[in-house]
Amino acid sequence: MNRFAHSADAPDFDAPQIVRSARRRRTAGIAAVATALILAGGGTALATSVASSGSSTPAATSEATGSDATTMLYGENPTIPIDFAGWRLDDAKTYLDKTQTKLGTVTRKATGTCKPGSVIGVSPHAPAIVHNGDTVSFVVCAG
């Protein structure tokens, strides 16, 4: 057995080269995923998740977009977004009972692009958060 002890060379490992190679592959993989997200339209979600990672509450905006006007954020942490756009008022009332919130005022507004009796606005809307016992008002399409 001793005659085979030094017959083959020991393998030579270049540990620093292996570490550099692994770092390069990892960096290239992260860059590829970020590029794919940006190209697929997920860049906004990526930027939002990075920007809001330091705070637990959403930043308030002075103006609501179309979806914010009908979206109610309910709960604590995490909040549950509920988009009431197009819901019938009876269905929205039923959902308010499930979330233990109260119905506020119901205002009817005439617009030419909505289905009569459907919800076109919620107050408070996103980014404000609604908790148990809060009052929620609706704007409903008059026809």
WOKAWO-V467206 format. One record per run of one state. SS is the DSSP state (2 for helix, 1 for strand, 0 for the rest). FROM is the first residue (numbers start at 1). TO is the last residue. If there is no record, write none. Layout:
ss->[SS,SS]
from->[FROM,FROM]
to->[TO,TO]
This chain:
ss->[0,2,0,2,0,2,0,2,1,0,1,0,1,2,0,1,0,1,0,1,0,1,0]
from->[1,2,5,15,40,43,52,68,71,75,80,84,88,89,99,102,110,118,124,129,131,135,142]
to->[1,4,14,39,42,51,67,70,74,79,83,87,88,98,101,109,117,123,128,130,134,141,143]
